[in-house]
Amino acid sequence: MESSLNTGDKKTLKRWFFIDKRPKTGSPVLTDPAPINKSRLGIHSTMLPCSQSGPSFSSSILTAPRKKPIKLDDVRSNGWLDAMHSSSPPRKKIVKDFGVEIASDDTDVVYNSWMVKYPSALNSFEHIINRAKDKKIVIFLDYDGTLSPIVDDPDRAFMSDDMRSAVKGVAEHFPTTIISGRSRDKVHELVGLTELYYAGSHGMDIMFPLQDTSSIHHLSCIRSTDKQGKEVNLFQPAREFISMIDEVFRTLVDVTKDIPGAKVENHKFCTSVHYRNVDEKSWLVVAQLVHDVLKDYPRLRLTHGRKVLEVRPVIDWDKGKAVEFLLESLGLSNSDDVLPIYIGDDRTDEDAFKVLRERNRGYGILVSSIPKESKAFLSLRDTLEVLEFLKSLVKWKEQEDMKHVFHAGLTTSRASHVPLIHFCSNFPSSSLCRTYTQSRYGAHFTFITPNQISEYLLTFIIFSWRIASKSSLKIDNMPIESAKRDFYQRSYFSDNTAKSDSEPRNWKALVSTALAAAVITFSSDMSALADLNKYEADIRGEFGIGSAAQFGSADLRKAVHVNENFRRANFTSADMRESDFSGSTFNGAYLEKAVAYKANFTGADLSDTLMDRMVLNEANLTNAILARTVLTRSDLGRAVIEGADFSDAVLDLTQKQALCKYASGTNPTTGVSTRTSLGCGNSRRNAYGSPSSPLLSAPPPKLLDRDGFCDDATGLCDAK
Ligand SMILES: O=P(O)(O)OC[C@H]1O[C@H](O[C@H]2O[C@H](CO)[C@@H](O)[C@H](O)[C@H]2O)[C@H](O)[C@@H](O)[C@@H]1O
């Protein structure tokens, strides 16, 4: 075996490697491999190419970069060993680019100065979303070290459930691809989501949906089926290398089998040799063994990852090329309208960062807890920050979509909403209404299943029926199934009283109203409704009585709605944890059973609202007005109530006593002291429990100018 190890190294090496087990193929000299055409790609005759004509994307890709014939030499002089040592260094380590040994106390100082060049993507979030306005965000995510923390055993690199749901959320709003060094199947298995695209083997194995092929008719790709049997496109520029990689994989497994901790993985189009768990003294041995195997495969090359040597074909293809390919194949290559965001931690991700930087497109975000040179623009410290960033993106997008609904008008006509709202107030837990409620603050009113569509049509029928035939059919408070049954049975088949007389008339009414409803819903001229919708959006409601927005059971965690109007809106059972509704108006709104832990209601007008059975722990009610608000059975533990006005609010006695222990301040709007409004220190009043205020017997003063609540003649404000 040829090597330039010193005697000590050779002795070490001898312990592991006695026999040359390498297959004797190829020459030890690196030469330019011939360009690979489709037939050489090994495309099976039964697999249908996406395009038979035109210049193939792959014909340029598969021409290997011209390299001078070189003789591979010693792993130390060719820089392998250096690269291995600097791969994934611990925090306290010489950081080459900064040339200093960083003591743990200094790491933050150095890291912070490094962040001047690579600002935190979290701190730059506003900047990112400002740039994203009117653009389509496209997300690319590396897996190891980005979505899952680096662990010793590559087979146990799992992502957390939180991360999975964040990625799912992101994929629901933006085209999202996972680009990993692992095999596509493996990374798909680890991520476990179907809503995304996957590119395995450093982008050499890309699966993407068939409907997106229109823009890539010139590209070389094949049709295949995914695990669910769905037709998809496969782009595999290194198909020709599958058997070679397999052979090298087996050889590497064989030659490293006696090195404790060494692990070889087969990723189909590339293979990895891990040395994370190998004693550092033996890294040289690992490097030399891989080096010697590669001598026989001039059409393979080596790249470095985090404590891993990655063997891959010499083709002009990497994660950067994969990003470009995906943008093009998804019809998103127009740089003015698209904002790609690539998040990755590894050297192989640098190719993608480079592409984005050179084309001045989007953002490369490096995940690193130590300073290092990168082509990325921004940084995130670790997978937890990645999680936070992804969640922020989702939250921002949902808020944008909500604005879209409110400001651009509702996507379905007002007429079609009326029966639906009626229906949902009767059957809030039906799957249709859950979708509907969400859609009111989401992008569109979309149907998910045929079942829901039929539920929706049934809604029209019931509603129209009731109007047209003045039927006394009672559907209130019935479970959906029995309502349906009841509707069908009583209305059509078992109305034994006036069946013969009323049936034809009812049928007529039913058919005509259902048809009318269907016409309104499905063929209404959206442009003609734009003005109406805009008007409704402006007044935040559909009935001209202030906001009738539906947030029942909505996920409003960390939502931000400052100084907005939610009069008479429905927040029943909404999850409002850590949301910010400061300065907003809620008069007459329904918030019962909502969870508003740590929510910010500073200066909010919560008067005349139903806030019973709410979780308000640690909520911030500073200077909020809660006059006449019903708060029974609500938990206000550790709520901040400085300056809050609880005049005539209905509270449980124990809750009131607890609040009185620390109540202070005066409401700046009403001028009422918090303690007075709670009746603190008034033992006689407290003996009776709520309502709390000594103002109870007096008519409520006009608090704010609230149309729909105040009587113009008397100036008194009260719930009508
Ligand atoms: O492109 P990626 O998705 O980041 O894949 C790169 C390599 O990731 C895996 O190895 C890395 O993560 C392991 C688990 O945390 C860790 O043990 C190893 O040291 C890291 O290098 C994967 O096992 C490799 O095959 C990929 O090439």
The ligand as a MOL file (V3000), in Angstrom:
LIG
                    3D

  0  0  0     0  0            999 V3000
M  V30 BEGIN CTAB
M  V30 COUNTS 27 28 0 0 0
M  V30 BEGIN ATOM
M  V30 1 O -26.7610 17.5200 4.4690 0
M  V30 2 P -27.1040 17.0140 5.8330 0
M  V30 3 O -28.5520 16.6710 5.9720 0
M  V30 4 O -26.6430 17.9510 6.9040 0
M  V30 5 O -26.2940 15.6480 5.9740 0
M  V30 6 C -24.8810 15.6560 6.1760 0
M  V30 7 C -24.4680 14.4140 6.9200 0
M  V30 8 O -25.3850 14.3420 8.0150 0
M  V30 9 C -25.2900 13.1910 8.8510 0
M  V30 10 O -24.1010 13.2650 9.5960 0
M  V30 11 C -24.0570 14.3600 10.4940 0
M  V30 12 O -25.0630 14.1790 11.4840 0
M  V30 13 C -24.9010 13.0070 12.3190 0
M  V30 14 C -26.0830 12.9380 13.2480 0
M  V30 15 O -26.2200 14.0890 14.0060 0
M  V30 16 C -23.5690 13.1010 13.0530 0
M  V30 17 O -23.3730 11.9310 13.8470 0
M  V30 18 C -22.4520 13.2430 12.0450 0
M  V30 19 O -21.2090 13.4210 12.7130 0
M  V30 20 C -22.6870 14.4270 11.1260 0
M  V30 21 O -21.7120 14.4870 10.0960 0
M  V30 22 C -25.3440 11.9420 8.0050 0
M  V30 23 O -25.1910 10.8160 8.8250 0
M  V30 24 C -24.3210 11.9800 6.9240 0
M  V30 25 O -24.4070 10.8260 6.1550 0
M  V30 26 C -24.5700 13.1780 6.0560 0
M  V30 27 O -23.6300 13.2390 5.0180 0
M  V30 END ATOM
M  V30 BEGIN BOND
M  V30 1 2 1 2
M  V30 2 1 2 3
M  V30 3 1 2 4
M  V30 4 1 2 5
M  V30 5 1 5 6
M  V30 6 1 6 7
M  V30 7 1 7 8
M  V30 8 1 7 26
M  V30 9 1 8 9
M  V30 10 1 9 10
M  V30 11 1 9 22
M  V30 12 1 10 11
M  V30 13 1 11 12
M  V30 14 1 11 20
M  V30 15 1 12 13
M  V30 16 1 13 14
M  V30 17 1 13 16
M  V30 18 1 14 15
M  V30 19 1 16 17
M  V30 20 1 16 18
M  V30 21 1 18 19
M  V30 22 1 18 20
M  V30 23 1 20 21
M  V30 24 1 22 23
M  V30 25 1 22 24
M  V30 26 1 24 25
M  V30 27 1 24 26
M  V30 28 1 26 27
M  V30 END BOND
M  V30 END CTAB
M  END
